[in-house]
Amino acid sequence: MYYTKYVYRLSVGDFYEFLTEYGKGLEILSENESSVEFATYEPVQGLKPLDLLKVEVLPPEKSFRPLRVKNFVILPSWIRPVVIRQGVAFGTGLHATTRLCLMLIEEFLQEGWSVLDVGSGTGILAIASKKLGAGKVVAIDVDPQAVEECKHNSQENCASIECLLAKPEDIGEEFDLLVANLELDIFRREIKHLKRLFKRVAIFSGLYRKEDLREFLKLLEAKPAKIKRLEGWYGVVIRR
Ligand SMILES: C[S@@+](CC[C@H](N)C(=O)[O-])C[C@H]1O[C@@H](n2cnc3c(N)ncnc32)[C@H](O)[C@@H]1O
């Protein structure tokens, strides 16, 4: 989309007189001792424009980006902030597997769905799910420190999440979406439990290179709906 700018030139005296009467927005393009060149966003009655400029209207996503000012971050309203304490747990968003999961959650999660995050670390994926409109969210980890971090980060993000010290075999209910960013060795042990824990979509990551992926797909015994690669790591999506 484009809009038009109307370019005018007036003597300095006339321009400042015009400015006080005009009362609308304008842009000074250049100014010297004798004249001022300026642009308005609509034609000015009684003045002949020197030029008409076509200006592209940038969509807000392009023109309004997150802005860091010292310890503040100013965010556009459509950005979903996830605040993570730099602690001992895995999951700050720096690792490719975390980012793969975040991208796949955004693509597959539907509002109101229940979510189980297995191997939650900081809770980053559980928190992101909640921010995307998930219903009940449970985050489990076998590391007590990770569970503490998950609780802390959930509170920090005003996200209501059950952070539990548990393994997949301890969970007795099904969730609409399961996300598990683990590693092949853990998948070998846990896959049979993970398979029974989701009703609609499962997102798996923590698989490095084709060798891991190949073995994981055999363990899964299901056709993936999507495989996504980032920096040599894979994310796999299963749909029911
Ligand atoms: C790679 S981190 C993922 C952290 C976070 N979800 C992310 O995506 O950044 C894997 C986490 O799984 C946990 N974990 C390892 N084995 C597990 C198991 N059998 N059940 C649940 N969590 C497990 C680890 O303690 C660790 O916090």
PDBQT file of the ligand as one rigid body, heavy atoms in Angstrom, charges set to zero:
ROOT
HETATM    1  C1  LIG A 301      17.230 -30.445  26.566  1.00  0.00    +0.000 C 
HETATM    2  S1  LIG A 301      16.454 -30.033  28.062  1.00  0.00    +0.000 S 
HETATM    3  C2  LIG A 301      14.991 -29.218  27.432  1.00  0.00    +0.000 C 
HETATM    4  C3  LIG A 301      14.595 -27.990  28.249  1.00  0.00    +0.000 C 
HETATM    5  C4  LIG A 301      13.472 -27.161  27.615  1.00  0.00    +0.000 C 
HETATM    6  N1  LIG A 301      12.261 -27.916  27.482  1.00  0.00    +0.000 N 
HETATM    7  C5  LIG A 301      13.878 -26.609  26.249  1.00  0.00    +0.000 C 
HETATM    8  O1  LIG A 301      13.295 -27.051  25.243  1.00  0.00    +0.000 OA
HETATM    9  O2  LIG A 301      14.764 -25.744  26.186  1.00  0.00    +0.000 OA
HETATM   10  C6  LIG A 301      15.895 -31.603  28.586  1.00  0.00    +0.000 C 
HETATM   11  C7  LIG A 301      15.315 -31.660  30.004  1.00  0.00    +0.000 C 
HETATM   12  O3  LIG A 301      14.770 -32.972  30.180  1.00  0.00    +0.000 OA
HETATM   13  C8  LIG A 301      14.956 -33.397  31.507  1.00  0.00    +0.000 C 
HETATM   14  N2  LIG A 301      14.831 -34.872  31.501  1.00  0.00    +0.000 N 
HETATM   15  C9  LIG A 301      15.786 -35.796  31.238  1.00  0.00    +0.000 A 
HETATM   16  N3  LIG A 301      15.251 -37.032  31.283  1.00  0.00    +0.000 NA
HETATM   17  C10 LIG A 301      13.940 -36.881  31.585  1.00  0.00    +0.000 A 
HETATM   18  C11 LIG A 301      12.855 -37.796  31.767  1.00  0.00    +0.000 A 
HETATM   19  N4  LIG A 301      13.011 -39.115  31.669  1.00  0.00    +0.000 N 
HETATM   20  N5  LIG A 301      11.636 -37.287  32.061  1.00  0.00    +0.000 NA
HETATM   21  C12 LIG A 301      11.454 -35.945  32.197  1.00  0.00    +0.000 A 
HETATM   22  N6  LIG A 301      12.438 -35.044  32.030  1.00  0.00    +0.000 NA
HETATM   23  C13 LIG A 301      13.659 -35.507  31.732  1.00  0.00    +0.000 A 
HETATM   24  C14 LIG A 301      16.322 -32.815  31.875  1.00  0.00    +0.000 C 
HETATM   25  O4  LIG A 301      16.457 -32.702  33.260  1.00  0.00    +0.000 OA
HETATM   26  C15 LIG A 301      16.303 -31.467  31.145  1.00  0.00    +0.000 C 
HETATM   27  O5  LIG A 301      15.843 -30.445  31.984  1.00  0.00    +0.000 OA
ENDROOT
TORSDOF 0
